[in-house]
Amino acid sequence: MEKNIERLLFISTIFLVICCSSNDLPSDDEVEIEIPNPEPDPGSVINQDYPLSDQLNTGNWTLNTSVSDEFEETALDETKWLIQGRNGVYKSNFIGRPPSQFSTENVRLEDGKLKLETRWDTSYDFSPKTHPNTGETFENITTAAVITKEEFLYGYMEVKCKAADAEVTSSFWATGNNTELDFFEMFGDHKQTNKLTKDRELWWSIHDWSAAGGGKTTYTEHHDLGYRVADDFHVYGFEWSANGIKIFIDGELYRDVSKATINAYDDVANNNGGNGTNENFVVTKPVALWFDQETFPWHGVPDSKEDLEFNSPSRKKDDGVVDFEIEYLRVWQKK
């Protein structure tokens, strides 16, 4: 209801401005009128029908409702989402990164948000007990993953979220047709003194999972956002097209990386491997979207309930849970 009211207010305001000012405009031969793409005012009414960075819809975007979600219901729509592990189904055979394992119990909708839990749970019945390929032990920590059941090709993805404030990742990524596009893998906290900016980092990557690529990282970037990703909600926008990737932070263009730039990254010509003679920009086919949490042992892993909850507010230090919170996912495509 609140979002519908905001939309009506926005439309009414535009109508009044046009009606009141149209007679005062100079003729076309006196001045060239340009309508800029406005920088959103935090106090203004936002039209959720369009990307935050394109409130006039100059990009001619149409919402793809099959993969978008406002998370305002009482339970996640499982006709739209796979909860990783539901009925024994694991997309890409991915059960979690040891020592953590995905649990279907760690997904909930609350306060109009999707909340994925990392939970300290020594009594959890881990199955399997060890990773089938590496032999590493699953123990103590459960996490969660959800994946869209529909795939799509190219578009503008916008996520409003806040990372979990612990030594776990809060990630938004995509897989399909032997490719992977990691829009962000945010690490909420750290104890390693040589990684002081890790909790402020935007890290995004492309991977080639074809037989020739073997999972290689064909492109990656690390950026210090200047704020802790677990402190507050921010809006992350990604325009993915055949020409490359554009990244928007809170409605403002942050990175514009062309296909040519990606293909030139760490290529064999520079003796750095890359994707060899194949293109690095491999994300050219339909993908499904993921939200998940994982443990990355090379960055540190919570070693106790107290460690996991070290940054949690005092009222939440007894449940053994930290949340990755997503307020909405909106995906637009060209008309």
Beta strands, then each sheet from edge to edge (+ up, - down):
strand 1: 61-63
strand 2: 81-83
strand 3: 100-102
strand 4: 107-110
strand 5: 113-120
strand 6: 141-143
strand 7: 145-148
strand 8: 155-162
strand 9: 169-176
strand 10: 179-187
strand 11: 201-208
strand 12: 216-224
strand 13: 234-241
strand 14: 244-249
strand 15: 252-258
strand 16: 288-294
strand 17: 321-334
sheet 1: 1+ 17- 5+ 4-
sheet 2: 1+ 17- 8+ 13- 14+ 15-
sheet 3: 1+ 17- 5+ 6- 3-
sheet 4: 2+ 7- 16+ 9- 10+ 11- 12+
end
